[in-house]
Amino acid sequence: MEIYLTFSILTLALVAFIFEWFPVDLTAIMVAIILMLLGLVTPEEGIAGFGNTATITVMAMFILSAGVTRTGAIQVVRDLLLSWSGKNIYQQIAVMGIIVGPISAFINNTAVVAIFIPIIEDFAQKRGIASSKLLMPLSFASILGGTLTLIGTSTNILASSLSKKLGQGEFQLFQFTKLGIIIFFIGLLYIVIVAPRILRNHKTGKTGRLSEDYEIKEYVTEVVVSPRSSLIGQTLRQSEIQRKFDVDVLEMIHNGTHFPQPIADKKIRAGDILIVRGSKDTLLQIKAERGIEILPDVKFNQEQLEAELNTGEEKIGEVLILSNSRFIGATLKDLRFRQRRNATVLAIRRGQEVLRDRLGKVPLRFGDLLLVQGPKQSFLGLQTSRELLVLEQRDVENLRLDKAMVAVFICLAVILTAAFNLAPILVSALAGVVLMVLTGCLKPGEIYGAVRWDVIFLLAGLIPLGTAMQNSGATAYLAKPILFIGNNLSGYWILLFFYLITTILTSILSNNAAVLLMIPLGVQVAQSLDLNPFAIMMAVTFAASNSFMTPIAYQTNTMIYGPGGYRFIDFIRLGTPLSLIITLITPALIIGLYGL
């Protein structure tokens, strides 16, 4: 009976993940609660995920990564990229991969990609090439680099914790580095040769003029307040035109004097000129109801529009929504973005799709790119947000450059302590977190914002599911058909089978969920067939981490989807052959390096 209950919950969880009924972390916690209510795990087992070594270690690694990024330690590689890359696109991708890969082996790769996106965009603009040629290789290189060490991804750390729980011992820091290095250079070679030929010059980042990239010329115009307008004598806030209509007032001009944001409390007078964002239909509606005149002879060309949106104290820029943002699922209206951020969203980019109408009602997603216009001071506030990434290189004054070497030293100490078995990685990582705060690399309040809580709750919620599958016998039940097939297959094909199944699960669930389900199953099969459990765990771990085929397969792919102006098919065209190559060679390399 317990087996069928466990399978029912597992099936329900899979469906909820696939159809995205709820955020994945909320789904995971709901699964844990249901398991406790049905008695499939004890309350202690149900909350054990929050105290699991993998969960705490991942949390600590997020904070250590934040310490390195806040001090600007990675910024120094920008000079290496500029000096070594040359003018050849193949050389540029190779140099970028060699720089990004090793960094991603020790620092969370989403943090690495977040830092490098504005660096790559600036680099591409200076070199006169499309950023789409470089951003997907950036993401793929960071994914490959994450498999070089135990701490490269949360998936590796979770796999190590599961291995210990199943009696196979924890992974050492560099235990699969040999395999990781080979896979990394094979993957990088493929990217260097194929990416320039497959990736097209998408419009984003090519012109250097954001207004042209987002094609907003027809959506920004000037209107004049007629003498008979009902707006006269009211402030912009009192008029409620921005609340009742799909329009944003970017600037007010009175007698030749320009008034930029904030202008909500400025009184509107006859003859005032308003620079507004809105569709033609919306402006015609306001004209009929409120008495404005659209200036038909005022049609900005791109240079005029760019100048109008980038005045002395005003600027226009791109802002990326990060994976830990509370913006996800909310609308700009819900968030009161204009009022709270003192800036206006002119358009939203999702891959190659650009949204310009009814922006206040569009539910935002992770990876959305917002075209924002507002005072330069507002952009400084956006730069300090941990939920958003402004796609421009951070001002040096916002970084603690004097602490950069301290942060690097702390990370090296954590790595060496774990590498020489002087202390478990959990202990050395937590000690590193404390040192980051004590030395001023991070402020105490910043450590909470540094943690990807969605990942933490996902891990904490799914770990009890693995416990329930073990306790109920569901894992052993699933192993029976695999054992029947495995008796007639060689070790290579068994590893290939686990690699493929994990790849599929990673694509529809998440890499951590795939590891949690497949590693206990793999160990069960290995023990029954007298194979090396470590070999199957290695195949599962690498399959879960190497996700290239879609923009939603891995966090870093989603991050570069909008900035690169990619289409879904671009990931399939470049990522599928890479996934196939790694799928075919990884089992053979595992057998050769670690035995079966």
ChimeraX attribute file (.defattr): number of C-alpha atoms within 10 A of each C-alpha:
attribute: neighborCount
match mode: 1-to-1
recipient: residues
	/A:1	6
	/A:2	16
	/A:3	18
	/A:4	12
	/A:5	17
	/A:6	23
	/A:7	17
	/A:8	12
	/A:9	16
	/A:10	18
	/A:11	12
	/A:12	14
	/A:13	20
	/A:14	17
	/A:15	14
	/A:16	17
	/A:17	20
	/A:18	15
	/A:19	10
	/A:20	12
	/A:21	12
	/A:22	12
	/A:23	14
	/A:24	22
	/A:25	20
	/A:26	15
	/A:27	22
	/A:28	25
	/A:29	21
	/A:30	16
	/A:31	22
	/A:32	26
	/A:33	18
	/A:34	15
	/A:35	23
	/A:36	19
	/A:37	13
	/A:38	12
	/A:39	13
	/A:40	23
	/A:41	22
	/A:42	16
	/A:43	15
	/A:44	10
	/A:45	17
	/A:46	27
	/A:47	19
	/A:48	17
	/A:49	23
	/A:50	17
	/A:51	11
	/A:52	16
	/A:53	19
	/A:54	26
	/A:55	24
	/A:56	19
	/A:57	23
	/A:58	26
	/A:59	24
	/A:60	25
	/A:61	27
	/A:62	25
	/A:63	29
	/A:64	32
	/A:65	22
	/A:66	26
	/A:67	32
	/A:68	27
	/A:69	24
	/A:70	21
	/A:71	24
	/A:72	22
	/A:73	20
	/A:74	17
	/A:75	20
	/A:76	10
	/A:77	15
	/A:78	15
	/A:79	10
	/A:80	13
	/A:81	20
	/A:82	17
	/A:83	10
	/A:84	13
	/A:85	18
	/A:86	13
	/A:87	12
	/A:88	10
	/A:89	18
	/A:90	17
	/A:91	15
	/A:92	19
	/A:93	26
	/A:94	22
	/A:95	19
	/A:96	25
	/A:97	29
	/A:98	17
	/A:99	19
	/A:100	26
	/A:101	28
	/A:102	21
	/A:103	19
	/A:104	26
	/A:105	23
	/A:106	24
	/A:107	25
	/A:108	24
	/A:109	27
	/A:110	23
	/A:111	17
	/A:112	23
	/A:113	25
	/A:114	20
	/A:115	20
	/A:116	24
	/A:117	25
	/A:118	20
	/A:119	20
	/A:120	23
	/A:121	26
	/A:122	18
	/A:123	19
	/A:124	21
	/A:125	15
	/A:126	11
	/A:127	15
	/A:128	14
	/A:129	18
	/A:130	24
	/A:131	28
	/A:132	28
	/A:133	22
	/A:134	25
	/A:135	27
	/A:136	28
	/A:137	25
	/A:138	25
	/A:139	29
	/A:140	27
	/A:141	28
	/A:142	31
	/A:143	30
	/A:144	30
	/A:145	32
	/A:146	31
	/A:147	29
	/A:148	29
	/A:149	24
	/A:150	24
	/A:151	26
	/A:152	27
	/A:153	27
	/A:154	26
	/A:155	27
	/A:156	28
	/A:157	27
	/A:158	25
	/A:159	25
	/A:160	25
	/A:161	20
	/A:162	25
	/A:163	20
	/A:164	12
	/A:165	13
	/A:166	15
	/A:167	9
	/A:168	14
	/A:169	13
	/A:170	17
	/A:171	19
	/A:172	18
	/A:173	24
	/A:174	16
	/A:175	15
	/A:176	19
	/A:177	17
	/A:178	15
	/A:179	20
	/A:180	21
	/A:181	18
	/A:182	14
	/A:183	23
	/A:184	26
	/A:185	18
	/A:186	16
	/A:187	19
	/A:188	25
	/A:189	16
	/A:190	15
	/A:191	25
	/A:192	19
	/A:193	15
	/A:194	15
	/A:195	23
	/A:196	17
	/A:197	11
	/A:198	14
	/A:199	19
	/A:200	14
	/A:201	17
	/A:202	17
	/A:203	18
	/A:204	24
	/A:205	22
	/A:206	19
	/A:207	14
	/A:208	17
	/A:209	17
	/A:210	18
	/A:211	21
	/A:212	18
	/A:213	16
	/A:214	20
	/A:215	14
	/A:216	21
	/A:217	17
	/A:218	13
	/A:219	17
	/A:220	23
	/A:221	22
	/A:222	21
	/A:223	21
	/A:224	21
	/A:225	22
	/A:226	20
	/A:227	14
	/A:228	11
	/A:229	20
	/A:230	16
	/A:231	22
	/A:232	20
	/A:233	14
	/A:234	15
	/A:235	16
	/A:236	19
	/A:237	14
	/A:238	14
	/A:239	18
	/A:240	13
	/A:241	16
	/A:242	15
	/A:243	12
	/A:244	9
	/A:245	14
	/A:246	19
	/A:247	23
	/A:248	19
	/A:249	20
	/A:250	24
	/A:251	20
	/A:252	24
	/A:253	17
	/A:254	14
	/A:255	8
	/A:256	9
	/A:257	9
	/A:258	13
	/A:259	14
	/A:260	19
	/A:261	21
	/A:262	15
	/A:263	16
	/A:264	15
	/A:265	11
	/A:266	16
	/A:267	17
	/A:268	22
	/A:269	18
	/A:270	17
	/A:271	18
	/A:272	21
	/A:273	24
	/A:274	23
	/A:275	20
	/A:276	20
	/A:277	26
	/A:278	22
	/A:279	18
	/A:280	13
	/A:281	10
	/A:282	14
	/A:283	22
	/A:284	15
	/A:285	13
	/A:286	17
	/A:287	18
	/A:288	11
	/A:289	11
	/A:290	18
	/A:291	19
	/A:292	26
	/A:293	19
	/A:294	20
	/A:295	12
	/A:296	9
	/A:297	7
	/A:298	10
	/A:299	14
	/A:300	16
	/A:301	12
	/A:302	16
	/A:303	11
	/A:304	12
	/A:305	18
	/A:306	18
	/A:307	15
	/A:308	17
	/A:309	23
	/A:310	17
	/A:311	15
	/A:312	11
	/A:313	12
	/A:314	21
	/A:315	20
	/A:316	25
	/A:317	21
	/A:318	21
	/A:319	23
	/A:320	24
	/A:321	23
	/A:322	23
	/A:323	23
	/A:324	18
	/A:325	16
	/A:326	15
	/A:327	20
	/A:328	18
	/A:329	13
	/A:330	15
	/A:331	17
	/A:332	17
	/A:333	15
	/A:334	12
	/A:335	14
	/A:336	12
	/A:337	16
	/A:338	19
	/A:339	12
	/A:340	9
	/A:341	16
	/A:342	18
	/A:343	24
	/A:344	22
	/A:345	23
	/A:346	25
	/A:347	23
	/A:348	24
	/A:349	22
	/A:350	22
	/A:351	21
	/A:352	18
	/A:353	13
	/A:354	18
	/A:355	15
	/A:356	21
	/A:357	18
	/A:358	13
	/A:359	18
	/A:360	20
	/A:361	13
	/A:362	16
	/A:363	14
	/A:364	21
	/A:365	20
	/A:366	21
	/A:367	27
	/A:368	22
	/A:369	30
	/A:370	25
	/A:371	21
	/A:372	20
	/A:373	24
	/A:374	26
	/A:375	22
	/A:376	18
	/A:377	14
	/A:378	17
	/A:379	23
	/A:380	14
	/A:381	12
	/A:382	17
	/A:383	19
	/A:384	13
	/A:385	13
	/A:386	16
	/A:387	18
	/A:388	22
	/A:389	21
	/A:390	24
	/A:391	22
	/A:392	18
	/A:393	16
	/A:394	18
	/A:395	9
	/A:396	11
	/A:397	7
	/A:398	13
	/A:399	17
	/A:400	18
	/A:401	18
	/A:402	13
	/A:403	21
	/A:404	21
	/A:405	15
	/A:406	20
	/A:407	29
	/A:408	17
	/A:409	14
	/A:410	24
	/A:411	25
	/A:412	14
	/A:413	16
	/A:414	24
	/A:415	20
	/A:416	16
	/A:417	18
	/A:418	20
	/A:419	16
	/A:420	11
	/A:421	12
	/A:422	12
	/A:423	14
	/A:424	16
	/A:425	26
	/A:426	21
	/A:427	18
	/A:428	21
	/A:429	29
	/A:430	19
	/A:431	15
	/A:432	25
	/A:433	26
	/A:434	17
	/A:435	19
	/A:436	25
	/A:437	17
	/A:438	12
	/A:439	13
	/A:440	16
	/A:441	27
	/A:442	26
	/A:443	14
	/A:444	12
	/A:445	9
	/A:446	15
	/A:447	20
	/A:448	13
	/A:449	15
	/A:450	22
	/A:451	21
	/A:452	16
	/A:453	16
	/A:454	17
	/A:455	19
	/A:456	19
	/A:457	19
	/A:458	23
	/A:459	26
	/A:460	25
	/A:461	26
	/A:462	25
	/A:463	29
	/A:464	29
	/A:465	28
	/A:466	21
	/A:467	22
	/A:468	28
	/A:469	25
	/A:470	18
	/A:471	16
	/A:472	19
	/A:473	16
	/A:474	19
	/A:475	24
	/A:476	17
	/A:477	14
	/A:478	15
	/A:479	20
	/A:480	14
	/A:481	11
	/A:482	16
	/A:483	17
	/A:484	10
	/A:485	10
	/A:486	19
	/A:487	12
	/A:488	10
	/A:489	11
	/A:490	9
	/A:491	22
	/A:492	17
	/A:493	15
	/A:494	23
	/A:495	25
	/A:496	21
	/A:497	19
	/A:498	21
	/A:499	26
	/A:500	18
	/A:501	15
	/A:502	26
	/A:503	27
	/A:504	16
	/A:505	21
	/A:506	22
	/A:507	19
	/A:508	17
	/A:509	21
	/A:510	26
	/A:511	28
	/A:512	25
	/A:513	26
	/A:514	24
	/A:515	28
	/A:516	24
	/A:517	20
	/A:518	24
	/A:519	27
	/A:520	25
	/A:521	23
	/A:522	27
	/A:523	24
	/A:524	20
	/A:525	25
	/A:526	23
	/A:527	11
	/A:528	14
	/A:529	14
	/A:530	10
	/A:531	16
	/A:532	18
	/A:533	20
	/A:534	21
	/A:535	22
	/A:536	28
	/A:537	26
	/A:538	25
	/A:539	25
	/A:540	29
	/A:541	28
	/A:542	28
	/A:543	27
	/A:544	29
	/A:545	28
	/A:546	25
	/A:547	28
	/A:548	26
	/A:549	23
	/A:550	21
	/A:551	26
	/A:552	20
	/A:553	22
	/A:554	23
	/A:555	20
	/A:556	27
	/A:557	27
	/A:558	22
	/A:559	27
	/A:560	28
	/A:561	28
	/A:562	27
	/A:563	29
	/A:564	25
	/A:565	25
	/A:566	25
	/A:567	17
	/A:568	15
	/A:569	12
	/A:570	18
	/A:571	21
	/A:572	16
	/A:573	16
	/A:574	23
	/A:575	22
	/A:576	16
	/A:577	15
	/A:578	22
	/A:579	18
	/A:580	12
	/A:581	14
	/A:582	19
	/A:583	21
	/A:584	16
	/A:585	14
	/A:586	23
	/A:587	26
	/A:588	16
	/A:589	17
	/A:590	21
	/A:591	16
	/A:592	11
	/A:593	13
	/A:594	14
	/A:595	13
	/A:596	18
